[in-house]
Amino acid sequence: MGKDQTNLLAKYKTHLVAWNKTHNLVSKKQAQNIDDHIADSLIISSSLNKNVVDLGSGGGLPGI
């Protein structure tokens, strides 16, 4: 993963934690493990093609 991607993920995490306070995007228990959830969601990234469509994953992390 490149420096730009790492920076974007850090910004994503910051926004997720901040917005979670008012919108309950992830449970408090899950927010403590956010890095693990992000890593789990990105595990398949090397297998993805150029075009990806998110078909209704909601606010969950699998939609990254």
C-alpha positions as CSV (number, residue, x, y, z in Angstrom):
1,M,0.0,0.0,0.0
2,G,1.3,3.4,-1.0
3,K,1.8,6.5,1.1
4,D,-1.3,8.2,-0.5
5,Q,-3.5,5.2,0.3
6,T,-2.2,5.0,3.8
7,N,-3.0,8.7,4.3
8,L,-6.5,8.3,2.8
9,L,-7.2,5.4,5.1
10,A,-6.1,7.4,8.1
11,K,-8.5,10.2,7.0
12,Y,-11.3,7.7,6.6
13,K,-10.7,6.4,10.1
14,T,-10.7,9.9,11.6
15,H,-14.0,10.7,9.8
16,L,-15.6,7.4,10.8
17,V,-14.7,7.9,14.5
18,A,-15.9,11.5,14.4
19,W,-19.2,10.9,12.6
20,N,-19.8,7.8,14.7
21,K,-20.4,10.0,17.7
22,T,-23.6,11.4,16.2
23,H,-24.6,8.8,13.7
24,N,-23.7,5.4,15.3
25,L,-22.0,4.0,12.2
26,V,-20.3,1.3,14.2
27,S,-20.9,0.2,17.8
28,K,-18.7,1.5,20.6
29,K,-17.3,-2.0,21.0
30,Q,-16.5,-2.3,17.3
31,A,-15.0,1.2,17.2
32,Q,-12.2,0.0,19.4
33,N,-11.2,-2.5,16.8
34,I,-11.6,-0.3,13.7
35,D,-8.1,-1.0,12.4
36,D,-8.8,-4.7,12.3
37,H,-12.1,-4.1,10.5
38,I,-10.5,-1.9,7.9
39,A,-7.8,-4.6,7.3
40,D,-10.5,-7.3,7.0
41,S,-12.3,-5.2,4.4
42,L,-9.2,-4.6,2.3
43,I,-8.0,-8.1,2.3
44,I,-9.5,-8.8,-1.1
45,S,-8.3,-5.5,-2.7
46,S,-5.5,-7.2,-4.6
47,S,-8.1,-9.4,-6.3
48,L,-10.4,-6.5,-7.4
49,N,-10.5,-5.2,-10.9
50,K,-10.4,-1.5,-11.9
51,N,-14.1,-1.1,-11.7
52,V,-15.9,-2.0,-8.5
53,V,-19.6,-1.5,-7.6
54,D,-20.9,-1.4,-4.0
55,L,-24.4,-3.0,-4.1
56,G,-26.0,-1.8,-0.9
57,S,-23.5,-2.7,1.8
58,G,-24.9,0.2,3.9
59,G,-22.6,2.0,6.3
60,G,-20.6,-1.1,7.0
61,L,-16.9,-1.4,6.3
62,P,-17.2,-4.1,3.6
63,G,-18.2,-1.2,1.4
64,I,-14.8,0.4,1.4
